[in-house]
Amino acid sequence: MKATEKIDSRAIRRKMGLNQQAFWAQVGVTQSGGSRYESGQNMPRSVGQLLRLVYVEQIDIAKIRKEDFEVIEYLKAKNPSLLKDLKKQAKEAKKA
């Protein structure tokens, strides 16, 4: 799934067998807010990105630190080829 694709939060939640409270709490959204998004209200881009990270990419956002983002942003700007190589190596290591 690409970062720009719209996420069907209701389908993901149902597939995971979670109630709204448990599902939305993982990304810091109240049950009532999540219910509105599932009913068609426009979801902020940041919430959609968090959903993708947590439920599609399966990243534990509680373990991410500000420094992690700073390093990635630095590599994107100053040495994108190194970032690409590191991503490739990480992917290969995960398979092993």
C-alpha positions in Angstrom: 0.0 0.0 0.0 1.4 3.4 -1.0 1.4 6.3 1.5 -1.0 8.2 -0.8 -3.7 5.5 -0.9 -6.8 6.1 1.1 -7.0 3.7 4.1 -10.3 1.9 4.9 -10.0 2.0 8.6 -13.2 0.1 9.2 -12.1 -2.8 7.0 -8.7 -2.9 8.8 -10.3 -2.8 12.2 -12.8 -5.5 11.4 -10.1 -7.7 9.9 -8.1 -7.4 13.1 -11.2 -8.2 15.2 -10.8 -5.0 17.3 -13.5 -2.8 18.7 -13.3 0.9 17.9 -12.0 1.8 21.4 -9.0 -0.6 21.1 -8.3 0.1 17.4 -8.3 3.9 17.6 -6.5 4.1 20.9 -3.3 2.8 19.3 -3.1 6.0 17.2 -4.3 8.4 19.9 -7.9 8.9 18.6 -11.0 8.6 20.7 -13.6 6.0 19.9 -16.1 8.7 18.9 -13.5 10.4 16.6 -12.7 7.0 15.0 -16.4 6.3 14.6 -16.8 9.6 12.7 -13.9 8.7 10.4 -15.3 5.3 9.7 -18.7 6.9 8.9 -17.1 9.0 6.1 -15.9 12.2 7.8 -12.6 13.4 6.3 -9.7 11.9 8.2 -6.7 14.2 8.8 -3.7 13.2 6.8 -1.7 12.7 10.0 -4.2 10.2 11.3 -4.2 8.3 8.1 -0.4 8.1 8.2 -0.4 6.8 11.7 -3.0 4.1 10.8 -0.7 3.1 7.9 2.3 2.9 10.2 0.6 1.0 13.0 -1.7 -1.3 11.1 -0.3 -1.7 7.6 3.5 -1.4 8.3 3.0 -2.9 11.8 5.4 -0.4 13.4 5.2 0.0 17.2 5.0 3.8 17.3 5.7 3.8 21.1 9.3 2.8 20.3 9.9 5.5 17.8 12.0 8.5 19.0 12.4 12.0 17.6 16.0 11.2 16.9 14.9 8.4 14.5 13.0 10.9 12.4 15.8 13.4 12.5 18.3 10.8 11.1 15.9 9.8 8.4 15.2 13.4 7.3 18.9 14.1 7.3 19.7 11.1 5.1 16.8 12.0 2.8 18.2 15.5 2.3 22.0 14.8 2.4 22.6 11.2 1.3 19.5 9.6 -0.2 21.6 6.8 -1.8 22.8 5.8 1.7 19.3 5.8 3.0 18.2 3.6 0.1 21.0 1.1 0.7 20.2 1.0 4.4 16.6 0.3 3.7 17.6 -2.5 1.4 19.9 -4.0 3.9 17.3 -3.8 6.7 14.7 -5.5 4.4 17.2 -8.3 3.6 18.1 -8.8 7.2 14.4 -9.1 8.1 14.0 -11.9 5.6 17.0 -13.9 7.0 
